[in-house]
């Protein structure tokens, strides 16, 4: 991903728990990930990214294995 971009994935595990996964690129070398289980927290975080001029991009990343279990 390019700097100041983010991508969002939604995952529902076998116990019907929903995860909102956000990967965001801080600069050319630093990519971070944060996961939310509450919709409100996810919406607040993406609003914050938009205020900081981050742009949403599509992703083809798979769901992390820690969530699949």
PyMOL Python script that loads the backbone (N, CA, C, O; Angstrom):
from pymol import cmd

cmd.read_pdbstr("""\
ATOM      1  N   UNK A   1       0.836  -1.186   0.000  1.00  0.00           N
ATOM      2  CA  UNK A   1       0.000   0.000   0.000  1.00  0.00           C
ATOM      3  C   UNK A   1       0.880   1.248   0.000  1.00  0.00           C
ATOM      4  O   UNK A   1       2.034   1.214   0.425  1.00  0.00           O
ATOM      5  N   UNK A   2       0.318   2.327  -0.477  1.00  0.00           N
ATOM      6  CA  UNK A   2       1.007   3.610  -0.468  1.00  0.00           C
ATOM      7  C   UNK A   2       0.823   4.280   0.888  1.00  0.00           C
ATOM      8  O   UNK A   2      -0.068   3.921   1.658  1.00  0.00           O
ATOM      9  N   UNK A   3       1.677   5.254   1.164  1.00  0.00           N
ATOM     10  CA  UNK A   3       1.575   5.993   2.423  1.00  0.00           C
ATOM     11  C   UNK A   3       0.218   6.680   2.532  1.00  0.00           C
ATOM     12  O   UNK A   3      -0.354   7.120   1.534  1.00  0.00           O
ATOM     13  N   UNK A   4      -0.284   6.763   3.762  1.00  0.00           N
ATOM     14  CA  UNK A   4      -1.561   7.399   4.088  1.00  0.00           C
ATOM     15  C   UNK A   4      -2.743   6.747   3.368  1.00  0.00           C
ATOM     16  O   UNK A   4      -3.635   7.430   2.864  1.00  0.00           O
ATOM     17  N   UNK A   5      -2.729   5.411   3.331  1.00  0.00           N
ATOM     18  CA  UNK A   5      -3.858   4.651   2.804  1.00  0.00           C
ATOM     19  C   UNK A   5      -4.267   3.610   3.836  1.00  0.00           C
ATOM     20  O   UNK A   5      -3.493   3.258   4.726  1.00  0.00           O
ATOM     21  N   UNK A   6      -5.497   3.125   3.699  1.00  0.00           N
ATOM     22  CA  UNK A   6      -5.963   2.072   4.593  1.00  0.00           C
ATOM     23  C   UNK A   6      -6.914   1.148   3.844  1.00  0.00           C
ATOM     24  O   UNK A   6      -7.519   1.525   2.841  1.00  0.00           O
ATOM     25  N   UNK A   7      -7.027  -0.065   4.358  1.00  0.00           N
ATOM     26  CA  UNK A   7      -7.970  -1.030   3.797  1.00  0.00           C
ATOM     27  C   UNK A   7      -8.728  -1.684   4.936  1.00  0.00           C
ATOM     28  O   UNK A   7      -8.230  -1.799   6.055  1.00  0.00           O
ATOM     29  N   UNK A   8      -9.944  -2.109   4.624  1.00  0.00           N
ATOM     30  CA  UNK A   8     -10.843  -2.656   5.644  1.00  0.00           C
ATOM     31  C   UNK A   8     -11.301  -4.043   5.225  1.00  0.00           C
ATOM     32  O   UNK A   8     -11.620  -4.286   4.061  1.00  0.00           O
ATOM     33  N   UNK A   9     -11.329  -4.943   6.191  1.00  0.00           N
ATOM     34  CA  UNK A   9     -11.893  -6.276   5.982  1.00  0.00           C
ATOM     35  C   UNK A   9     -12.857  -6.564   7.120  1.00  0.00           C
ATOM     36  O   UNK A   9     -12.677  -6.078   8.237  1.00  0.00           O
ATOM     37  N   UNK A  10     -13.857  -7.337   6.838  1.00  0.00           N
ATOM     38  CA  UNK A  10     -14.832  -7.745   7.855  1.00  0.00           C
ATOM     39  C   UNK A  10     -14.830  -9.267   7.897  1.00  0.00           C
ATOM     40  O   UNK A  10     -14.865  -9.930   6.860  1.00  0.00           O
ATOM     41  N   UNK A  11     -14.788  -9.805   9.100  1.00  0.00           N
ATOM     42  CA  UNK A  11     -14.757 -11.257   9.247  1.00  0.00           C
ATOM     43  C   UNK A  11     -15.723 -11.670  10.343  1.00  0.00           C
ATOM     44  O   UNK A  11     -15.807 -11.023  11.386  1.00  0.00           O
ATOM     45  N   UNK A  12     -16.439 -12.736  10.103  1.00  0.00           N
ATOM     46  CA  UNK A  12     -17.335 -13.308  11.103  1.00  0.00           C
ATOM     47  C   UNK A  12     -16.828 -14.722  11.397  1.00  0.00           C
ATOM     48  O   UNK A  12     -16.778 -15.560  10.496  1.00  0.00           O
ATOM     49  N   UNK A  13     -16.452 -14.991  12.655  1.00  0.00           N
ATOM     50  CA  UNK A  13     -15.890 -16.302  12.973  1.00  0.00           C
ATOM     51  C   UNK A  13     -16.989 -17.331  13.216  1.00  0.00           C
ATOM     52  O   UNK A  13     -18.174 -17.039  13.058  1.00  0.00           O
ATOM     53  N   UNK A  14     -16.583 -18.532  13.600  1.00  0.00           N
ATOM     54  CA  UNK A  14     -17.532 -19.632  13.784  1.00  0.00           C
ATOM     55  C   UNK A  14     -18.497 -19.393  14.937  1.00  0.00           C
ATOM     56  O   UNK A  14     -19.560 -20.010  14.991  1.00  0.00           O
ATOM     57  N   UNK A  15     -18.141 -18.510  15.852  1.00  0.00           N
ATOM     58  CA  UNK A  15     -19.011 -18.202  16.991  1.00  0.00           C
ATOM     59  C   UNK A  15     -19.861 -16.961  16.722  1.00  0.00           C
ATOM     60  O   UNK A  15     -20.423 -16.378  17.649  1.00  0.00           O
ATOM     61  N   UNK A  16     -19.955 -16.558  15.448  1.00  0.00           N
ATOM     62  CA  UNK A  16     -20.724 -15.386  15.010  1.00  0.00           C
ATOM     63  C   UNK A  16     -20.237 -14.081  15.620  1.00  0.00           C
ATOM     64  O   UNK A  16     -21.016 -13.145  15.802  1.00  0.00           O
ATOM     65  N   UNK A  17     -18.948 -14.021  15.936  1.00  0.00           N
ATOM     66  CA  UNK A  17     -18.352 -12.776  16.407  1.00  0.00           C
ATOM     67  C   UNK A  17     -17.773 -12.049  15.192  1.00  0.00           C
ATOM     68  O   UNK A  17     -17.010 -12.631  14.422  1.00  0.00           O
ATOM     69  N   UNK A  18     -18.132 -10.792  15.027  1.00  0.00           N
ATOM     70  CA  UNK A  18     -17.700 -10.015  13.871  1.00  0.00           C
ATOM     71  C   UNK A  18     -16.463  -9.198  14.225  1.00  0.00           C
ATOM     72  O   UNK A  18     -16.401  -8.558  15.275  1.00  0.00           O
ATOM     73  N   UNK A  19     -15.481  -9.232  13.328  1.00  0.00           N
ATOM     74  CA  UNK A  19     -14.260  -8.458  13.477  1.00  0.00           C
ATOM     75  C   UNK A  19     -14.138  -7.489  12.312  1.00  0.00           C
ATOM     76  O   UNK A  19     -14.363  -7.862  11.161  1.00  0.00           O
ATOM     77  N   UNK A  20     -13.785  -6.254  12.608  1.00  0.00           N
ATOM     78  CA  UNK A  20     -13.470  -5.257  11.594  1.00  0.00           C
ATOM     79  C   UNK A  20     -11.960  -5.065  11.651  1.00  0.00           C
ATOM     80  O   UNK A  20     -11.415  -4.636  12.668  1.00  0.00           O
ATOM     81  N   UNK A  21     -11.295  -5.387  10.555  1.00  0.00           N
ATOM     82  CA  UNK A  21      -9.835  -5.362  10.517  1.00  0.00           C
ATOM     83  C   UNK A  21      -9.397  -4.231   9.603  1.00  0.00           C
ATOM     84  O   UNK A  21      -9.796  -4.166   8.441  1.00  0.00           O
ATOM     85  N   UNK A  22      -8.573  -3.344  10.140  1.00  0.00           N
ATOM     86  CA  UNK A  22      -8.092  -2.199   9.371  1.00  0.00           C
ATOM     87  C   UNK A  22      -6.569  -2.273   9.294  1.00  0.00           C
ATOM     88  O   UNK A  22      -5.883  -2.290  10.316  1.00  0.00           O
ATOM     89  N   UNK A  23      -6.055  -2.317   8.071  1.00  0.00           N
ATOM     90  CA  UNK A  23      -4.626  -2.194   7.820  1.00  0.00           C
ATOM     91  C   UNK A  23      -4.397  -0.776   7.322  1.00  0.00           C
ATOM     92  O   UNK A  23      -5.102  -0.311   6.425  1.00  0.00           O
ATOM     93  N   UNK A  24      -3.425  -0.090   7.891  1.00  0.00           N
ATOM     94  CA  UNK A  24      -3.150   1.258   7.407  1.00  0.00           C
ATOM     95  C   UNK A  24      -1.654   1.495   7.289  1.00  0.00           C
ATOM     96  O   UNK A  24      -0.863   1.039   8.115  1.00  0.00           O
ATOM     97  N   UNK A  25      -1.291   2.214   6.248  1.00  0.00           N
ATOM     98  CA  UNK A  25       0.105   2.481   5.921  1.00  0.00           C
ATOM     99  C   UNK A  25       0.458   3.871   6.411  1.00  0.00           C
ATOM    100  O   UNK A  25      -0.075   4.862   5.913  1.00  0.00           O
ATOM    101  N   UNK A  26       1.353   3.949   7.382  1.00  0.00           N
ATOM    102  CA  UNK A  26       1.755   5.231   7.958  1.00  0.00           C
ATOM    103  C   UNK A  26       2.718   5.962   7.024  1.00  0.00           C
ATOM    104  O   UNK A  26       2.545   7.147   6.738  1.00  0.00           O
ATOM    105  N   UNK A  27       3.727   5.242   6.559  1.00  0.00           N
ATOM    106  CA  UNK A  27       4.685   5.789   5.590  1.00  0.00           C
ATOM    107  C   UNK A  27       5.180   4.636   4.725  1.00  0.00           C
ATOM    108  O   UNK A  27       4.572   3.565   4.724  1.00  0.00           O
ATOM    109  N   UNK A  28       6.264   4.834   3.995  1.00  0.00           N
ATOM    110  CA  UNK A  28       6.735   3.799   3.081  1.00  0.00           C
ATOM    111  C   UNK A  28       7.167   2.524   3.791  1.00  0.00           C
ATOM    112  O   UNK A  28       7.122   1.447   3.196  1.00  0.00           O
ATOM    113  N   UNK A  29       7.583   2.622   5.049  1.00  0.00           N
ATOM    114  CA  UNK A  29       8.127   1.465   5.763  1.00  0.00           C
ATOM    115  C   UNK A  29       7.213   0.906   6.856  1.00  0.00           C
ATOM    116  O   UNK A  29       7.392  -0.241   7.266  1.00  0.00           O
ATOM    117  N   UNK A  30       6.261   1.669   7.327  1.00  0.00           N
ATOM    118  CA  UNK A  30       5.475   1.263   8.494  1.00  0.00           C
ATOM    119  C   UNK A  30       4.027   1.001   8.113  1.00  0.00           C
ATOM    120  O   UNK A  30       3.307   1.903   7.684  1.00  0.00           O
ATOM    121  N   UNK A  31       3.610  -0.261   8.278  1.00  0.00           N
ATOM    122  CA  UNK A  31       2.203  -0.632   8.097  1.00  0.00           C
ATOM    123  C   UNK A  31       1.694  -1.165   9.432  1.00  0.00           C
ATOM    124  O   UNK A  31       2.371  -1.955  10.090  1.00  0.00           O
ATOM    125  N   UNK A  32       0.522  -0.737   9.820  1.00  0.00           N
ATOM    126  CA  UNK A  32      -0.049  -1.156  11.100  1.00  0.00           C
ATOM    127  C   UNK A  32      -1.405  -1.797  10.865  1.00  0.00           C
ATOM    128  O   UNK A  32      -2.030  -1.614   9.821  1.00  0.00           O
ATOM    129  N   UNK A  33      -1.846  -2.558  11.871  1.00  0.00           N
ATOM    130  CA  UNK A  33      -3.153  -3.202  11.800  1.00  0.00           C
ATOM    131  C   UNK A  33      -3.845  -3.049  13.143  1.00  0.00           C
ATOM    132  O   UNK A  33      -3.217  -3.142  14.198  1.00  0.00           O
ATOM    133  N   UNK A  34      -5.146  -2.814  13.084  1.00  0.00           N
ATOM    134  CA  UNK A  34      -5.955  -2.738  14.293  1.00  0.00           C
ATOM    135  C   UNK A  34      -7.255  -3.485  14.020  1.00  0.00           C
ATOM    136  O   UNK A  34      -7.771  -3.470  12.902  1.00  0.00           O
ATOM    137  N   UNK A  35      -7.776  -4.137  15.055  1.00  0.00           N
ATOM    138  CA  UNK A  35      -8.994  -4.930  14.913  1.00  0.00           C
ATOM    139  C   UNK A  35     -10.012  -4.475  15.944  1.00  0.00           C
ATOM    140  O   UNK A  35      -9.681  -4.227  17.103  1.00  0.00           O
ATOM    141  N   UNK A  36     -11.253  -4.372  15.500  1.00  0.00           N
ATOM    142  CA  UNK A  36     -12.338  -3.964  16.386  1.00  0.00           C
ATOM    143  C   UNK A  36     -13.443  -5.008  16.367  1.00  0.00           C
ATOM    144  O   UNK A  36     -13.681  -5.657  15.349  1.00  0.00           O
ATOM    145  N   UNK A  37     -14.105  -5.161  17.487  1.00  0.00           N
ATOM    146  CA  UNK A  37     -15.279  -6.024  17.544  1.00  0.00           C
ATOM    147  C   UNK A  37     -16.558  -5.210  17.661  1.00  0.00           C
ATOM    148  O   UNK A  37     -17.655  -5.743  17.494  1.00  0.00           O
ATOM    149  N   UNK A  38     -16.422  -3.926  17.945  1.00  0.00           N
ATOM    150  CA  UNK A  38     -17.585  -3.048  18.047  1.00  0.00           C
ATOM    151  C   UNK A  38     -17.644  -2.121  16.828  1.00  0.00           C
ATOM    152  O   UNK A  38     -16.659  -1.472  16.476  1.00  0.00           O
ATOM    153  N   UNK A  39     -18.798  -2.077  16.205  1.00  0.00           N
ATOM    154  CA  UNK A  39     -18.992  -1.254  15.020  1.00  0.00           C
ATOM    155  C   UNK A  39     -18.681   0.214  15.307  1.00  0.00           C
ATOM    156  O   UNK A  39     -18.055   0.880  14.483  1.00  0.00           O
ATOM    157  N   UNK A  40     -19.103   0.720  16.443  1.00  0.00           N
ATOM    158  CA  UNK A  40     -18.893   2.124  16.788  1.00  0.00           C
ATOM    159  C   UNK A  40     -17.409   2.472  16.830  1.00  0.00           C
ATOM    160  O   UNK A  40     -17.011   3.536  16.356  1.00  0.00           O
ATOM    161  N   UNK A  41     -16.591   1.593  17.389  1.00  0.00           N
ATOM    162  CA  UNK A  41     -15.151   1.845  17.449  1.00  0.00           C
ATOM    163  C   UNK A  41     -14.536   1.855  16.056  1.00  0.00           C
ATOM    164  O   UNK A  41     -13.682   2.687  15.750  1.00  0.00           O
ATOM    165  N   UNK A  42     -14.974   0.929  15.219  1.00  0.00           N
ATOM    166  CA  UNK A  42     -14.510   0.869  13.830  1.00  0.00           C
ATOM    167  C   UNK A  42     -14.859   2.169  13.084  1.00  0.00           C
ATOM    168  O   UNK A  42     -14.017   2.733  12.386  1.00  0.00           O
ATOM    169  N   UNK A  43     -16.090   2.632  13.236  1.00  0.00           N
ATOM    170  CA  UNK A  43     -16.522   3.860  12.564  1.00  0.00           C
ATOM    171  C   UNK A  43     -15.742   5.082  13.057  1.00  0.00           C
ATOM    172  O   UNK A  43     -15.368   5.943  12.260  1.00  0.00           O
ATOM    173  N   UNK A  44     -15.500   5.157  14.352  1.00  0.00           N
ATOM    174  CA  UNK A  44     -14.741   6.273  14.901  1.00  0.00           C
ATOM    175  C   UNK A  44     -13.307   6.276  14.372  1.00  0.00           C
ATOM    176  O   UNK A  44     -12.761   7.330  14.045  1.00  0.00           O
ATOM    177  N   UNK A  45     -12.705   5.092  14.292  1.00  0.00           N
ATOM    178  CA  UNK A  45     -11.325   5.019  13.824  1.00  0.00           C
ATOM    179  C   UNK A  45     -11.222   5.370  12.343  1.00  0.00           C
ATOM    180  O   UNK A  45     -10.307   6.092  11.948  1.00  0.00           O
ATOM    181  N   UNK A  46     -12.135   4.877  11.520  1.00  0.00           N
ATOM    182  CA  UNK A  46     -12.075   5.216  10.093  1.00  0.00           C
ATOM    183  C   UNK A  46     -12.370   6.697   9.875  1.00  0.00           C
ATOM    184  O   UNK A  46     -11.795   7.304   8.971  1.00  0.00           O
ATOM    185  N   UNK A  47     -13.241   7.289  10.670  1.00  0.00           N
ATOM    186  CA  UNK A  47     -13.475   8.741  10.581  1.00  0.00           C
ATOM    187  C   UNK A  47     -12.199   9.511  10.925  1.00  0.00           C
ATOM    188  O   UNK A  47     -11.880  10.512  10.283  1.00  0.00           O
ATOM    189  N   UNK A  48     -11.486   9.046  11.925  1.00  0.00           N
ATOM    190  CA  UNK A  48     -10.226   9.684  12.296  1.00  0.00           C
ATOM    191  C   UNK A  48      -9.207   9.583  11.158  1.00  0.00           C
ATOM    192  O   UNK A  48      -8.517  10.558  10.858  1.00  0.00           O
ATOM    193  N   UNK A  49      -9.109   8.418  10.528  1.00  0.00           N
ATOM    194  CA  UNK A  49      -8.197   8.264   9.393  1.00  0.00           C
ATOM    195  C   UNK A  49      -8.557   9.215   8.259  1.00  0.00           C
ATOM    196  O   UNK A  49      -7.676   9.818   7.645  1.00  0.00           O
ATOM    197  N   UNK A  50      -9.848   9.350   7.982  1.00  0.00           N
ATOM    198  CA  UNK A  50     -10.295  10.255   6.914  1.00  0.00           C
ATOM    199  C   UNK A  50      -9.948  11.707   7.244  1.00  0.00           C
ATOM    200  O   UNK A  50      -9.566  12.471   6.357  1.00  0.00           O
ATOM    201  N   UNK A  51     -10.080  12.087   8.515  1.00  0.00           N
ATOM    202  CA  UNK A  51      -9.733  13.447   8.927  1.00  0.00           C
ATOM    203  C   UNK A  51      -8.244  13.705   8.748  1.00  0.00           C
ATOM    204  O   UNK A  51      -7.825  14.844   8.542  1.00  0.00           O
ATOM    205  N   UNK A  52      -7.441  12.639   8.829  1.00  0.00           N
ATOM    206  CA  UNK A  52      -5.994  12.760   8.649  1.00  0.00           C
ATOM    207  C   UNK A  52      -5.582  12.559   7.193  1.00  0.00           C
ATOM    208  O   UNK A  52      -4.403  12.356   6.900  1.00  0.00           O
ATOM    209  N   UNK A  53      -6.550  12.615   6.284  1.00  0.00           N
ATOM    210  CA  UNK A  53      -6.331  12.518   4.832  1.00  0.00           C
ATOM    211  C   UNK A  53      -5.857  11.150   4.362  1.00  0.00           C
ATOM    212  O   UNK A  53      -5.158  11.052   3.353  1.00  0.00           O
ATOM    213  N   UNK A  54      -6.227  10.098   5.074  1.00  0.00           N
ATOM    214  CA  UNK A  54      -5.964   8.735   4.597  1.00  0.00           C
ATOM    215  C   UNK A  54      -7.027   8.383   3.563  1.00  0.00           C
ATOM    216  O   UNK A  54      -8.175   8.812   3.675  1.00  0.00           O
ATOM    217  N   UNK A  55      -6.648   7.609   2.568  1.00  0.00           N
ATOM    218  CA  UNK A  55      -7.565   7.188   1.510  1.00  0.00           C
ATOM    219  C   UNK A  55      -7.771   5.674   1.604  1.00  0.00           C
ATOM    220  O   UNK A  55      -6.825   4.920   1.836  1.00  0.00           O
ATOM    221  N   UNK A  56      -9.015   5.246   1.422  1.00  0.00           N
ATOM    222  CA  UNK A  56      -9.316   3.810   1.464  1.00  0.00           C
ATOM    223  C   UNK A  56      -8.946   3.164   0.135  1.00  0.00           C
ATOM    224  O   UNK A  56      -9.217   3.710  -0.934  1.00  0.00           O
ATOM    225  N   UNK A  57      -8.319   1.989   0.219  1.00  0.00           N
ATOM    226  CA  UNK A  57      -7.958   1.218  -0.974  1.00  0.00           C
ATOM    227  C   UNK A  57      -8.477  -0.207  -0.808  1.00  0.00           C
ATOM    228  O   UNK A  57      -8.672  -0.682   0.311  1.00  0.00           O
ATOM    229  N   UNK A  58      -8.696  -0.875  -1.924  1.00  0.00           N
ATOM    230  CA  UNK A  58      -9.139  -2.267  -1.880  1.00  0.00           C
ATOM    231  C   UNK A  58      -7.968  -3.174  -1.539  1.00  0.00           C
ATOM    232  O   UNK A  58      -6.817  -2.859  -1.841  1.00  0.00           O
ATOM    233  N   UNK A  59      -8.269  -4.302  -0.909  1.00  0.00           N
ATOM    234  CA  UNK A  59      -7.220  -5.244  -0.539  1.00  0.00           C
ATOM    235  C   UNK A  59      -7.638  -6.662  -0.901  1.00  0.00           C
ATOM    236  O   UNK A  59      -8.824  -6.968  -1.029  1.00  0.00           O
ATOM    237  N   UNK A  60      -6.653  -7.503  -1.061  1.00  0.00           N
ATOM    238  CA  UNK A  60      -6.929  -8.924  -1.290  1.00  0.00           C
ATOM    239  C   UNK A  60      -6.237  -9.772  -0.233  1.00  0.00           C
ATOM    240  O   UNK A  60      -5.987 -10.959  -0.443  1.00  0.00           O
ATOM    241  N   UNK A  61      -5.928  -9.153   0.912  1.00  0.00           N
ATOM    242  CA  UNK A  61      -5.288  -9.882   2.010  1.00  0.00           C
ATOM    243  C   UNK A  61      -6.270 -10.864   2.617  1.00  0.00           C
ATOM    244  O   UNK A  61      -7.477 -10.625   2.640  1.00  0.00           O
ATOM    245  N   UNK A  62      -5.731 -11.982   3.112  1.00  0.00           N
ATOM    246  CA  UNK A  62      -6.578 -12.972   3.769  1.00  0.00           C
ATOM    247  C   UNK A  62      -6.773 -12.587   5.233  1.00  0.00           C
ATOM    248  O   UNK A  62      -6.070 -11.727   5.764  1.00  0.00           O
ATOM    249  N   UNK A  63      -7.728 -13.231   5.864  1.00  0.00           N
ATOM    250  CA  UNK A  63      -8.021 -12.987   7.274  1.00  0.00           C
ATOM    251  C   UNK A  63      -6.887 -13.582   8.116  1.00  0.00           C
ATOM    252  O   UNK A  63      -6.461 -14.706   7.848  1.00  0.00           O
ATOM    253  N   UNK A  64      -6.388 -12.861   9.125  1.00  0.00           N
ATOM    254  CA  UNK A  64      -5.322 -13.392   9.961  1.00  0.00           C
ATOM    255  C   UNK A  64      -5.719 -14.704  10.636  1.00  0.00           C
ATOM    256  O   UNK A  64      -6.873 -14.884  11.025  1.00  0.00           O
ATOM    257  N   UNK A  65      -4.767 -15.611  10.771  1.00  0.00           N
ATOM    258  CA  UNK A  65      -5.064 -16.920  11.339  1.00  0.00           C
ATOM    259  C   UNK A  65      -5.483 -16.840  12.800  1.00  0.00           C
ATOM    260  O   UNK A  65      -6.194 -17.725  13.276  1.00  0.00           O
ATOM    261  N   UNK A  66      -5.064 -15.810  13.522  1.00  0.00           N
ATOM    262  CA  UNK A  66      -5.447 -15.689  14.923  1.00  0.00           C
ATOM    263  C   UNK A  66      -6.963 -15.539  15.065  1.00  0.00           C
ATOM    264  O   UNK A  66      -7.530 -15.927  16.086  1.00  0.00           O
ATOM    265  N   UNK A  67      -7.610 -14.990  14.068  1.00  0.00           N
ATOM    266  CA  UNK A  67      -9.064 -14.807  14.118  1.00  0.00           C
ATOM    267  C   UNK A  67      -9.789 -16.066  13.637  1.00  0.00           C
ATOM    268  O   UNK A  67     -10.893 -16.359  14.096  1.00  0.00           O
ATOM    269  N   UNK A  68      -9.178 -16.803  12.722  1.00  0.00           N
ATOM    270  CA  UNK A  68      -9.826 -17.977  12.176  1.00  0.00           C
ATOM    271  C   UNK A  68     -10.102 -19.047  13.216  1.00  0.00           C
ATOM    272  O   UNK A  68     -11.073 -19.795  13.100  1.00  0.00           O
ATOM    273  N   UNK A  69      -9.257 -19.123  14.228  1.00  0.00           N
ATOM    274  CA  UNK A  69      -9.371 -20.180  15.240  1.00  0.00           C
ATOM    275  C   UNK A  69     -10.610 -20.024  16.095  1.00  0.00           C
ATOM    276  O   UNK A  69     -10.848 -20.835  16.991  1.00  0.00           O
TER     277      UNK A  69
END
""", "prot")
cmd.dss("prot")
cmd.show_as("cartoon", "prot")
cmd.util.cbc("prot")
cmd.orient("prot")
